[in-house]
Amino acid sequence: MSEVREPRLFAYEKLGVWNDARSLVVEVYNLTRSFPKSELFGLVAQLNRAAVSVACNLAEGSARTSAKDQAHFSQLSYSSLMEVSCLLTICADLSFISPDQLPSLRSSIANLSARIYKLRQTQLSRSESSSTRAKPA
């Protein structure tokens, strides 16, 4: 069966790391569906919002014109990812997720964090090279 591809209109849609972040959002939302209803406005909302922020900050950063601004939003994305990691650990501590679910989630987070880090390093490198070209001799 062939995969149906959506047309890409925006730069962030070409980023593999953004697509990985989208996958994390789906994974987190699916996971939080089974959480206690008493956590709907607590951990569920915070965890879902943090996961969405990972992808949204990558998208917002891609719309910035300077590499330095792009790197800033990649850093925000990374920070949100660390929030997701922390919240998942807390959810495991509270037995909202089973101990065997956490390693897979942490592996996904580790892979995504490495990709965000690499993207940010590339952006910072571009920022530094453009700032050295812009300086008059």
C-alpha positions in Angstrom: 0.0 0.0 0.0 1.4 3.4 -1.0 1.6 6.2 1.5 -0.5 9.2 0.7 1.5 12.4 1.2 0.1 15.7 2.1 1.3 18.7 0.1 3.8 20.7 2.1 3.2 24.4 2.2 5.4 25.6 5.0 9.1 25.2 5.8 8.6 23.4 9.1 6.6 20.6 7.4 9.9 19.5 5.7 11.6 19.1 9.1 11.9 15.5 10.1 12.3 16.6 13.7 8.9 18.3 13.5 7.3 15.1 12.2 8.9 13.2 15.1 7.5 15.8 17.5 4.1 15.3 16.0 4.4 11.6 16.6 5.3 12.3 20.3 2.1 14.5 20.6 0.0 11.6 19.3 1.8 9.2 21.7 1.2 11.5 24.7 -2.4 12.1 23.9 -3.1 8.4 23.5 -1.4 7.8 26.8 -3.2 10.4 28.8 -6.6 9.2 27.6 -6.3 6.5 30.3 -5.4 8.8 33.1 -7.8 9.4 36.0 -10.5 12.0 35.3 -9.3 13.9 38.4 -6.1 14.7 36.4 -7.9 16.1 33.4 -7.0 19.7 34.4 -3.8 18.7 36.1 -1.2 16.4 34.7 -3.2 15.5 31.6 -3.5 19.1 30.5 0.1 20.0 31.4 1.6 17.0 29.7 -0.5 17.4 26.5 0.3 21.1 26.4 4.0 20.5 26.8 4.1 17.9 24.1 2.2 20.2 21.7 4.7 23.0 22.5 7.6 20.8 21.3 6.2 20.7 17.8 4.8 24.3 17.8 8.1 25.9 18.8 9.8 24.0 16.0 7.2 25.4 13.6 7.4 28.9 15.0 11.2 28.9 14.8 11.1 27.9 11.2 9.2 31.1 10.4 11.9 33.3 11.9 14.2 35.0 9.5 17.4 34.9 11.5 19.2 31.7 12.4 19.7 33.0 16.0 15.9 33.4 16.4 15.4 29.9 14.9 17.9 28.5 17.4 16.0 30.3 20.3 12.8 28.5 19.3 14.6 25.2 19.0 15.8 25.7 22.6 12.2 26.4 23.7 11.2 23.2 21.9 14.0 21.3 23.8 12.9 22.8 27.1 9.3 21.7 26.5 10.6 18.2 25.7 12.4 18.1 29.0 9.1 19.1 30.7 7.4 16.2 28.9 10.1 13.8 30.2 9.8 15.1 33.8 6.0 14.8 33.7 6.1 11.3 32.4 8.5 10.3 35.2 6.0 11.8 37.7 3.2 10.0 36.0 5.1 6.7 36.4 5.8 7.6 40.1 2.0 8.1 40.6 1.3 4.8 38.7 -0.6 6.6 35.9 1.6 4.7 33.5 3.1 1.3 33.9 6.8 0.9 34.6 7.2 -1.0 31.3 5.8 2.0 29.3 8.4 4.5 30.5 11.5 3.1 28.8 10.0 3.3 25.4 8.7 6.9 26.0 12.1 7.9 27.3 13.8 6.4 24.3 11.5 8.4 22.0 12.3 11.5 24.0 16.1 10.8 23.9 16.0 10.4 20.1 14.0 13.6 19.6 16.2 15.6 22.0 19.3 14.6 20.0 17.6 15.7 16.8 16.5 19.1 18.3 20.0 19.6 19.7 21.5 18.9 16.3 19.1 21.3 14.6 19.9 24.0 17.2 23.6 23.5 16.7 23.2 23.9 12.9 21.2 27.1 13.4 23.7 28.5 15.8 26.5 27.7 13.4 24.6 29.5 10.6 24.0 32.4 12.9 27.7 32.7 13.7 28.8 32.5 10.1 26.3 35.1 9.0 27.3 37.5 11.8 31.0 37.2 10.7 30.1 38.0 7.1 27.9 41.0 8.1 30.7 42.7 10.0 32.6 45.4 8.1 36.4 44.8 7.7 
